[in-house]
Amino acid sequence: MLNPTLSLTQPKSLSLLFSPNPSTSAPWSSSVTKNRKVPRNRSKPARLISTYTVKCISESGYDLKVTAPTEVSVTAIVTVQMTIGGRLANFGLNRGLDGITDLLGKSLQLELVSAELDPKTGKQWDHISAYARHKDYEHLDNEATYEATFKVPIGFGGVGAIVVENDHREEMFLKNIVLVTDNDEASKVTFVCNSWVHSKFDNTEKRIFFSVKSYLPSQTPKSLEDLRRKDLESLRGDGTGEHKNFERVYDYDVYNDLGNPDSEDGDMARPVLGGSKQFPYPRRCRTGRPRTNKDPHSEKRSSNVYIPRDESFSEAKNATFSAKTLRSVLHAVIPSVETAIYDTKLGFPYFTAIDKLYDEGVTLPEQEGLSFFRTLIPRIIKAVRDTTENVLLFETPEMIDRDKFSWFRDEEFSRQTLAGLNPYSIKLLTELPIVSKLDPAIYGPPESLITPELIEREIKGAMTAQEAIKQKKLFILDYHDLLLPYVHKVRELDNTTLYGSCTVFFLTHDDTLMPIAIELTRPASPTKPQWKQVFTDNWDATSAWMWKLAKTHVCAHDSGYHQLVSHWLRTHCCVEPYIIASNRQLSAMHPIYRLLHPHFRYTMEINALAREYLVSAGGIIETSFSPKKYSMELSSVAYDLEWRFDMEALPADLIRRGMAVEDPRAEHGLRLTIEDYPFANDGLLIWKSIKQWVTDYVNHYYETPDNVLQDSEIQEWWLEIRTKGHADKKDEPWWPKLENQDDLIQILTTIIWVTSAHHAAVNFGQYHFAGYFPNRPTIARTNMPVEDEDPNSESFKKFWRKPEDALMECFPSQIQATVVMAVLDILSSHSPDEEYISETPELAWKSDPVINAAFERFNGRMKEIEGIIDDRNLDTKLMNRCGAGIVPYELLKPFSGPGVTGKGIPNSISI
């Protein structure tokens, strides 16, 4: 009798042993085939079991007995990113107790969690545990590897999650965990971590990492439901106590850390933004720091601002990351500038002195460690040849390099409203007269002095003012109602001034704008009546110089609005609640979490940095922009008056400002009011591409509206964004509903647009356009010479004698200009490891063929858009982006190299 026995040492090593029946010698044959269940489709959980088919062909009756294996061997290889000179440097060498832990093989405890229930019991499999031992340290990539071996029973099924406990006394940055079955390379399955794992001595709670398979809540395998719930609960915290650096808790708080009420004279106190009708505001991440002594509503500031651990700029990321460079500039370079330029009010005496910033630079006083910054920020700090001195020497911005006097011309002033740093403010003027909405009893007569008669005079009778309105030929930059309530407050401050302003433009036959009138207004006060005056560019010397001074004030207003509203408020500030809600309500295995996650990387860190140095009391914004200490208050007023989620979508924004109308026959379904509007033309290409990617993604996971309505996590996410993240606007009727796939697609497209293209459009051109500060002064320091209406006043006499001096005094001071230029140089720079939109797919996307194909199409469209933009910039008919000395509009080109390039759309707001 033939008795075959199945012998298994490893699943790939299989043999049959036959014992023939001596009474027969009939022929026989057999075959053994291995049927791998390792997923070729990586979207499935890791399968660790191989099955075998055994065939025996006998002509004379044999008995076949097969003995199957009861377990398989699984190896887990953990890759840990070492920090550069940081907490995790030199694992196993110089880390004391952690080194001993490594030698003992007790570094990391891993638990494999099955994505399936035990078929015999119908219950969850027990977790399979093993310690990972330190195996290797790769110096080139600065990585360490740990390895664990598991004996996994047959039938365990796919691994849906890995639970990790860090037995070191220091945190570890886990890049990934790779599972290999029976040394079979084809069986590799990767769990992406990219996360800090705290020490169990800091927190006994273990970390959970899910497989790359995405699940809606209702689709979650039964064996993973508890882990999904526990992981989310651990991220929410309980709303109490001061958070520690190693924690990963996401919670909400108001902006109560901008000032310092405990300062000696109390001048550094600032109002709390958010949580009140007076100062509504989005929420930030809660830190739990103690309250100040003088104001129980304000939080004590500190140099170490808590953000959830995985939101921070990891030292594992890159030592040259731009935000770290920015911190260095703020810590060391700016104090050196302040020492070198001892008079904070000192202006530039003449234009050639401004030119010296690019030719000779500012010599910095000797300071320990300052030479280090020559390597960190070589663009602006250079060594003086043959000396030990350092100089702050700026690169010439591209617009000045191409045309040194472009900033002086009206056509460039107008062009930048459409293709400059702040393309979000220009609006269609829809009615005359222009009337303020402010209370005339407080601020004076509401009617503008820019009358129909004045407009007709300035357009030389080309048409009547009403015809210009009807033909959509008039446009306006309107900072009147926003700024006017702050004019008297700001004027009480030293070395600054403010007006309400309106600037009207006329659209010419070649689609370019011509500025025709600027109105500056000082509101009524208890001692003085309202003052307002319209300035036009006439042919006499006095009017021409008054026009240049008026433009300087308008540019300062636009610079402040750009920085505080278009940039800070609408991108950085309003996005933070989306990040908090996503981490609190969407599981890491939720497909929408995985879609959004690349667009949230490092935003909370840069926001914390901004609260520490840029928008805080005494920070860069307050010292260098016209509203000074009222800057953040102004952004709160703008949030109250202007911000609506539904209008953050590019098409809706354009329609709201009268810059487009819906037209189903036009490309993108919109017809632009100004056809040559570079920001809008390029932006709509990007918007459409993002929306198509989001549509493909959402429709893959949600087949019906019920899928959206019944997704408990996505519904709670949207509810929390509205009622907690933007709590001061929770009752507004304009919030979009979330009832079907189209609703979700519009919401997600809007969020991704803001984090990527919107931010890129208002950020990465900052040095190009404001690196030569006369083009975009951040502050106007002096009143118009004619405001006093006294030709014998000292200011008017000075203006009359030498108007260039009056312009120089109005410009920012030397220290204001120099500090802002240094900061803008860093803010405009891409880091060497920037992650651009559509460039690199997440592993979870690559693992699903449908999603991977959609992403490849997304990437292809973005590459095509690059070419379209290049072609547009060569089209001489498009005069707002192509012409003699004009910088091509490239701010919405998707890709870029490192440095200050004036192009490139990163995935997220990371600088």
Residue pairs with C-beta under 8 A, 6 or more apart in sequence:
1 19
1 20
1 21
1 62
1 63
2 18
2 19
2 20
2 21
2 28
2 56
2 58
2 62
2 63
2 64
3 18
3 19
3 63
3 65
4 16
4 17
4 18
4 30
4 54
4 56
4 62
4 64
4 65
4 66
5 16
5 17
5 65
5 66
5 67
6 14
6 15
6 16
6 52
6 54
6 66
6 67
6 68
7 14
7 15
7 16
7 17
7 67
8 14
8 67
8 68
8 69
10 73
10 182
10 183
11 34
11 50
11 52
11 69
11 72
11 181
11 182
11 184
12 34
12 50
12 182
12 184
14 32
14 34
14 52
15 32
16 30
16 32
16 54
16 56
18 28
18 30
18 62
20 62
21 62
24 60
24 61
26 58
26 59
26 60
26 61
27 59
27 60
28 56
28 57
28 58
28 59
28 60
28 62
29 56
29 57
30 54
30 55
30 56
30 57
30 64
31 54
31 55
32 52
32 53
32 54
32 55
33 52
33 53
33 54
33 55
34 50
34 51
34 52
35 50
35 51
35 52
35 53
36 50
36 184
36 186
36 187
37 47
37 49
37 50
37 51
38 47
38 50
38 181
38 184
38 186
38 187
38 189
39 45
39 46
39 47
39 158
39 189
41 847
41 848
41 849
42 189
42 190
42 212
42 843
42 846
42 847
42 848
43 212
43 213
43 214
43 844
43 847
43 848
43 849
44 158
44 213
45 115
45 157
45 158
45 159
45 160
45 211
45 213
45 221
46 158
46 159
46 179
46 189
46 211
47 157
47 158
48 72
48 74
48 152
48 156
48 157
48 158
48 159
48 179
48 181
48 187
49 72
49 152
49 154
49 155
49 156
49 157
50 72
50 181
50 182
52 68
54 64
54 66
56 62
56 64
68 154
69 154
70 153
70 154
71 151
71 152
71 153
71 154
72 151
72 152
72 154
72 181
72 182
73 149
73 150
73 151
73 152
73 181
73 182
73 183
74 112
74 149
74 150
74 151
74 152
74 179
74 180
74 181
74 182
75 147
75 148
75 149
75 150
75 179
75 180
75 183
76 110
76 112
76 130
76 132
76 147
76 148
76 149
76 150
76 162
76 177
76 178
76 179
76 180
77 135
77 145
77 146
77 147
77 177
77 178
77 180
78 108
78 110
78 132
78 145
78 146
78 147
78 148
78 174
78 176
78 177
79 143
79 144
79 145
79 174
79 175
79 176
79 177
79 178
80 88
80 91
80 143
80 144
80 145
80 146
80 172
80 173
80 174
80 175
81 88
81 142
81 143
81 173
81 174
81 175
81 314
81 316
82 88
82 89
82 90
82 91
82 137
82 142
82 143
82 144
82 173
82 316
83 89
83 173
83 314
83 315
83 316
84 142
84 315
84 319
85 315
86 315
87 170
87 171
88 170
88 171
88 172
88 173
89 95
91 98
91 99
91 102
91 134
91 137
91 144
92 98
92 99
92 102
92 103
92 134
92 137
92 144
93 99
95 102
95 168
95 170
97 169
98 107
98 168
98 169
98 170
101 107
101 167
101 168
101 169
102 133
102 134
103 134
105 131
105 133
105 134
106 131
106 167
107 131
107 132
107 133
107 134
107 146
107 166
107 167
107 168
108 131
108 132
108 146
108 148
108 164
108 165
108 166
108 167
108 172
108 197
109 129
109 130
109 131
109 132
109 164
109 165
109 167
110 129
110 130
110 131
110 132
110 148
110 150
110 162
110 163
110 164
110 177
111 127
111 128
111 129
111 162
111 163
111 164
111 206
112 127
112 128
112 129
112 150
112 152
112 156
112 159
112 162
112 179
113 125
113 127
113 159
113 160
113 161
113 162
113 163
113 223
113 224
113 227
114 124
114 125
114 156
114 157
114 158
114 159
114 160
114 223
115 157
115 158
115 159
115 160
115 161
115 211
115 213
115 221
115 223
115 224
116 125
116 156
116 157
116 158
116 160
116 221
116 223
117 123
117 124
117 125
117 222
117 223
118 124
118 125
118 155
119 155
120 155
124 222
124 223
125 156
125 157
125 223
127 163
128 150
128 151
128 152
128 156
130 148
130 149
130 150
131 148
131 167
132 146
132 147
132 148
133 146
133 147
133 148
134 144
134 145
134 146
135 145
135 146
135 147
136 144
136 145
137 143
137 144
137 145
138 144
138 145
142 316
143 175
158 211
159 179
159 189
159 211
160 210
160 211
160 213
160 221
160 223
160 224
161 208
161 209
161 210
161 211
161 224
161 227
162 177
162 191
162 208
162 209
163 206
163 207
163 208
163 209
163 227
164 174
164 177
164 197
164 206
164 207
164 208
164 209
165 200
165 206
165 207
166 172
166 197
166 198
166 199
166 200
166 207
167 199
167 200
168 199
169 199
169 201
170 199
171 196
171 197
171 198
171 199
171 202
171 246
171 309
172 196
172 197
173 195
173 196
173 197
173 314
173 316
174 193
174 194
174 195
174 196
174 197
174 209
175 193
175 194
175 316
176 190
176 191
176 192
176 193
176 194
177 190
177 191
177 193
177 209
178 188
178 189
178 190
178 191
179 187
179 188
179 189
179 190
179 191
180 187
180 188
181 187
189 211
190 212
190 843
191 209
191 210
191 211
191 212
192 209
192 212
192 842
192 843
192 844
193 209
194 310
195 207
195 209
195 310
196 246
196 248
196 309
196 310
196 314
197 207
198 207
198 246
198 247
198 309
199 246
200 206
202 244
202 246
203 246
203 247
205 234
208 227
208 230
208 231
209 588
210 224
210 227
210 228
210 587
210 588
210 589
211 589
212 843
212 844
212 847
213 589
213 844
213 847
214 589
214 590
214 591
214 594
214 701
214 844
214 848
215 221
215 224
215 587
215 589
215 590
215 591
216 590
216 591
216 701
216 702
216 707
216 711
216 713
217 228
217 587
217 590
217 711
217 712
217 713
218 710
218 711
220 228
220 589
224 589
228 587
228 589
231 587
231 588
232 584
232 585
232 587
234 248
235 248
235 249
235 250
235 308
235 583
235 584
236 249
236 250
236 251
236 584
237 243
237 247
237 249
237 250
237 251
239 251
239 286
240 288
241 288
242 287
242 288
242 289
242 290
242 306
243 249
243 286
243 287
243 288
243 306
244 306
245 304
245 306
245 309
246 309
247 306
247 308
247 309
248 308
248 309
248 310
249 286
249 308
250 285
250 308
250 579
250 580
250 583
250 584
251 285
251 286
251 580
251 584
252 283
252 284
252 285
252 286
252 577
252 580
252 724
252 725
252 727
253 283
253 284
253 285
253 286
253 287
253 299
254 272
254 273
254 274
254 275
254 281
254 283
254 284
255 272
255 273
255 274
255 281
255 284
255 611
255 632
256 272
256 273
256 274
256 297
256 298
256 299
257 287
257 289
257 298
257 299
257 300
257 301
257 305
257 611
257 616
258 270
258 273
258 611
258 615
258 616
258 617
258 632
259 268
259 269
259 270
259 271
259 298
259 616
259 617
260 268
260 269
260 292
260 301
260 617
261 268
261 269
261 292
261 293
261 294
261 295
261 298
262 292
262 293
262 294
262 300
263 269
266 294
268 617
268 618
269 294
269 295
269 298
269 617
270 298
270 616
270 617
270 629
270 632
271 278
271 279
271 633
272 279
272 297
272 298
273 279
273 280
273 281
273 632
273 633
273 635
273 636
274 280
274 281
274 282
274 283
274 284
274 727
274 728
275 281
275 727
275 728
276 728
277 728
279 633
279 636
280 636
280 639
280 640
280 728
280 729
281 573
281 635
281 636
281 639
281 728
282 573
282 574
282 576
282 577
282 639
282 725
282 726
283 576
283 577
283 580
283 724
283 725
283 726
283 727
284 573
284 576
284 607
284 611
285 306
285 307
285 308
285 576
285 580
285 604
285 608
287 299
287 305
287 306
288 306
289 299
289 300
289 301
289 302
289 306
290 299
290 300
291 297
291 298
291 299
291 300
292 298
292 299
292 300
301 612
301 616
303 612
305 608
305 609
305 611
305 612
307 604
307 605
307 608
308 583
308 604
311 579
311 602
311 603
311 604
311 605
312 602
312 605
313 321
313 323
313 324
313 602
313 605
317 833
318 831
318 832
318 833
320 376
320 831
320 832
321 831
321 833
322 826
322 827
322 829
322 830
322 831
322 910
322 911
323 602
323 605
323 606
323 609
323 910
323 911
325 376
325 377
325 826
325 829
326 609
326 823
326 826
326 827
326 911
327 609
327 613
328 373
328 376
328 377
329 373
329 377
329 822
329 823
329 826
330 613
330 620
330 823
332 367
332 369
332 370
332 373
333 364
333 370
333 373
333 377
333 380
333 381
333 392
333 822
334 819
334 822
334 823
335 367
336 364
336 365
336 367
336 370
336 392
337 362
337 364
337 392
337 815
337 818
337 819
337 822
338 344
338 815
338 819
339 364
339 365
339 367
340 362
340 363
340 364
340 365
340 392
341 362
341 814
341 815
341 818
343 813
343 814
343 815
344 495
344 813
344 815
344 816
345 495
345 813
346 813
346 814
346 815
347 781
347 808
347 809
347 811
347 812
347 813
347 814
348 354
348 808
348 811
348 814
348 817
349 808
350 804
350 808
351 774
351 804
351 808
354 772
354 773
354 774
354 817
357 393
357 394
357 817
357 818
357 821
358 393
358 394
358 395
358 396
360 391
360 393
361 382
361 391
361 392
361 393
361 394
362 391
362 392
362 393
362 818
363 384
363 389
363 390
363 391
364 370
364 381
364 389
364 390
364 391
364 392
366 388
366 389
370 381
370 390
371 383
371 390
373 381
373 390
374 381
374 382
374 383
374 390
377 825
377 826
379 394
379 395
379 825
379 829
379 899
379 900
380 392
380 393
380 394
380 395
380 822
380 825
381 390
381 391
381 392
381 393
382 390
382 391
382 393
383 389
383 390
383 391
384 390
384 391
392 818
392 822
394 771
394 821
394 822
394 825
395 767
395 771
395 825
395 900
396 771
396 772
397 767
397 768
397 769
397 770
397 771
397 772
398 768
398 887
398 902
399 406
399 407
399 768
399 769
399 772
399 775
399 887
400 406
400 407
400 771
400 772
400 775
402 885
402 886
402 887
403 884
403 885
403 886
406 412
406 775
406 885
406 886
407 413
407 772
407 774
407 775
408 548
408 774
410 514
410 515
410 537
410 551
411 512
411 514
412 775
413 515
413 551
413 555
414 505
414 512
414 513
414 514
414 515
415 512
415 513
415 880
415 886
416 422
416 769
417 423
417 425
417 426
417 475
417 477
417 505
417 513
418 426
418 513
418 674
418 676
418 677
418 678
418 679
418 880
419 677
419 678
419 679
419 880
419 881
419 889
420 765
420 769
421 562
421 762
421 765
421 766
421 768
421 769
421 770
421 776
422 558
422 559
422 561
422 562
422 566
422 762
423 677
423 678
423 679
423 680
423 761
424 562
424 566
424 570
424 653
424 762
425 477
425 558
425 561
425 562
425 566
426 475
426 476
426 477
426 505
426 513
426 657
426 659
427 475
427 476
427 477
427 478
427 657
427 658
427 659
428 472
428 474
428 475
428 476
428 657
428 658
428 659
428 673
429 469
429 474
429 475
429 476
429 504
430 469
430 658
431 469
432 451
432 452
432 455
432 465
432 466
432 469
433 447
433 448
433 450
433 451
433 452
434 447
434 448
434 450
434 476
434 478
434 502
434 504
435 446
435 447
435 448
436 443
436 446
436 447
436 448
436 480
436 481
436 484
437 446
437 481
438 446
438 481
438 484
438 485
440 446
442 523
442 524
443 484
443 485
443 523
443 524
443 530
444 521
444 523
444 524
444 529
444 530
444 532
445 530
448 480
448 502
448 519
448 532
449 519
449 532
449 533
449 534
450 502
450 504
450 517
450 519
450 534
452 464
452 465
452 466
453 465
454 517
454 534
454 536
455 465
455 468
455 474
455 504
455 506
455 516
455 517
456 463
456 464
456 465
458 506
458 516
458 517
458 536
459 468
459 506
459 516
463 471
463 473
465 474
467 473
468 474
468 506
472 507
472 658
472 673
473 506
473 507
474 504
474 505
474 506
474 507
475 504
475 505
475 506
475 507
475 513
475 674
476 502
476 503
476 504
476 505
477 501
477 502
477 503
477 505
477 554
477 558
478 502
478 503
479 500
479 501
479 502
479 554
479 557
479 558
479 561
480 500
480 501
480 502
480 519
480 521
481 500
482 500
482 561
482 634
482 637
482 638
482 641
483 498
483 499
483 500
483 501
483 557
483 627
483 634
484 500
484 521
484 523
485 523
485 637
486 498
486 627
486 630
486 633
486 634
487 498
487 499
487 500
487 521
487 522
487 523
488 523
488 525
489 630
490 496
490 497
490 498
490 626
490 627
490 628
490 630
491 497
491 498
493 628
493 629
495 781
495 813
496 626
496 628
496 779
496 780
496 781
497 626
497 780
497 781
497 782
497 783
498 626
498 627
498 780
499 520
499 521
499 522
499 553
499 557
499 784
500 520
500 521
500 522
500 523
501 518
501 519
501 520
501 521
501 553
501 554
501 557
502 518
502 519
503 515
503 517
503 518
503 519
503 554
504 515
504 516
504 517
504 518
505 513
505 514
505 515
505 516
506 513
506 514
506 516
507 513
507 514
507 674
508 514
510 879
511 674
511 675
511 676
511 879
511 880
512 676
512 879
512 880
513 674
515 537
515 551
516 536
517 534
517 535
517 536
518 534
518 535
518 536
518 547
518 550
518 551
518 553
518 554
519 532
519 533
519 534
519 535
520 532
520 533
520 535
520 550
520 553
520 784
521 530
521 531
521 532
522 528
522 530
522 531
522 532
522 787
523 530
524 530
531 787
531 789
533 784
533 786
533 787
535 543
535 546
535 547
535 550
536 543
536 547
537 543
537 544
537 547
538 544
538 547
541 803
542 800
545 799
545 803
545 806
545 807
546 784
546 785
546 786
548 803
548 807
549 784
549 785
549 806
549 807
549 810
550 784
552 777
552 780
552 807
552 810
552 811
553 780
553 784
553 810
555 775
555 776
555 777
556 625
556 626
556 777
556 778
556 779
556 780
557 626
558 776
559 625
559 770
559 776
559 777
559 778
560 625
560 626
560 627
560 631
560 634
560 778
561 638
562 762
563 621
563 625
563 778
564 621
564 625
564 627
564 631
564 632
564 634
564 635
564 638
565 634
565 635
565 638
565 642
566 762
567 759
567 762
567 763
568 610
568 615
568 635
569 635
569 638
569 639
569 643
570 643
570 648
570 754
570 758
571 754
571 755
571 758
571 759
571 762
571 763
571 909
572 603
572 606
572 607
572 610
572 759
572 909
573 607
573 635
574 643
574 648
574 726
574 754
575 600
575 603
575 751
575 754
575 755
575 909
576 603
576 604
576 607
576 725
577 721
577 724
577 725
577 726
578 596
578 600
578 721
578 725
578 751
579 600
579 603
579 604
580 725
581 717
581 720
581 721
581 724
581 725
582 592
582 593
582 596
582 597
582 600
582 717
584 720
585 713
585 714
585 716
585 717
585 720
586 592
586 593
586 596
586 713
586 714
586 717
587 593
587 713
588 594
590 713
590 714
591 697
591 701
592 698
592 701
592 714
592 717
592 744
592 748
594 842
594 844
594 845
595 694
595 697
595 748
596 748
596 751
596 752
597 842
598 835
598 842
598 907
598 908
599 751
599 752
599 755
599 756
599 907
599 908
600 755
600 908
601 835
601 907
601 908
601 910
602 908
602 909
602 910
603 755
603 908
603 909
603 910
606 909
606 910
606 911
612 619
613 619
613 620
614 620
614 621
614 823
615 621
615 622
615 631
615 632
616 622
617 629
620 819
620 820
620 823
621 631
621 632
622 628
622 629
622 631
623 816
623 819
624 778
624 779
624 812
624 816
624 819
624 820
625 631
625 778
625 779
626 778
626 779
626 780
627 633
627 634
640 728
643 729
644 732
644 734
645 726
645 734
645 735
645 736
645 750
646 652
646 734
646 735
646 736
646 750
647 653
647 656
647 734
648 750
648 753
648 754
648 758
649 687
649 746
649 749
649 750
649 753
650 680
650 683
650 684
650 687
650 753
650 757
650 758
651 660
651 668
651 669
651 670
651 684
651 687
654 660
654 670
654 672
654 680
655 661
655 662
655 670
658 673
659 672
659 673
659 674
659 677
659 680
660 670
660 671
660 672
660 673
660 680
661 670
661 671
661 673
662 669
662 670
662 671
663 669
663 670
663 671
667 684
668 684
668 687
668 688
670 684
672 680
672 681
674 680
676 878
676 879
676 880
676 881
677 880
678 872
678 878
678 880
678 881
678 889
679 761
679 889
679 891
679 892
681 872
682 865
682 869
682 872
682 889
682 891
682 892
682 893
683 757
683 761
683 892
685 865
685 868
685 869
685 892
686 753
686 756
686 757
686 837
686 862
686 865
686 892
686 894
686 905
687 749
687 753
687 757
689 838
689 858
689 861
689 862
689 865
690 749
690 752
690 753
690 756
690 757
690 837
691 745
691 749
692 857
692 858
692 861
693 838
693 854
693 855
693 857
693 858
694 745
694 748
694 749
694 752
695 745
696 850
696 851
696 854
696 857
696 858
697 851
697 854
698 741
698 744
698 745
698 748
699 741
700 848
700 850
700 851
700 854
701 707
702 708
702 711
702 741
702 744
705 739
705 740
705 741
707 741
708 714
708 738
708 739
708 740
708 741
708 743
708 744
709 715
709 739
709 740
714 738
714 744
715 738
718 738
718 747
722 729
722 730
722 735
723 730
729 735
736 743
736 746
736 747
737 743
738 744
738 747
755 907
755 908
755 909
756 837
756 905
756 906
756 907
756 908
757 837
757 892
757 905
759 906
759 909
760 891
760 892
760 904
760 905
760 906
761 891
761 892
763 827
763 828
763 911
764 828
764 830
764 891
764 896
764 901
764 902
764 903
764 904
765 828
765 891
765 902
766 824
766 827
766 828
767 821
767 824
767 825
767 827
767 828
767 829
767 900
768 828
768 887
768 900
768 902
769 775
769 776
770 776
770 778
770 820
770 821
770 824
771 821
771 824
771 825
771 828
773 811
773 812
773 817
773 820
773 821
774 811
777 810
777 811
777 812
778 812
778 816
778 820
779 812
779 816
780 810
780 811
781 809
781 810
781 811
781 812
781 813
782 795
782 806
782 809
782 810
783 795
785 793
785 795
785 796
785 798
785 799
785 800
785 806
786 796
788 795
788 796
790 796
791 800
795 806
798 805
798 806
799 805
799 806
811 817
812 820
825 900
826 911
827 911
828 900
828 902
829 898
829 899
829 900
829 911
830 896
830 897
830 898
830 899
830 900
830 901
830 904
830 906
831 898
831 910
831 911
832 898
834 896
834 898
834 904
834 906
834 910
835 906
835 907
835 908
836 894
836 895
836 896
836 904
836 905
836 906
836 907
837 862
837 894
837 905
837 906
837 907
838 855
838 858
838 859
838 861
838 862
838 894
839 859
839 894
839 895
841 852
841 855
844 851
845 851
845 852
845 855
846 852
846 855
862 894
862 895
863 894
863 895
865 893
865 894
866 893
866 894
866 895
869 889
869 890
869 892
869 893
870 893
872 878
872 881
872 882
872 889
873 881
873 882
873 888
873 889
873 890
874 882
875 881
875 882
876 882
876 883
880 889
881 888
881 889
882 888
887 902
890 901
890 902
890 903
891 902
891 903
892 903
892 905
893 903
893 904
893 905
894 904
894 905
895 903
895 904
895 905
896 903
896 904
897 904
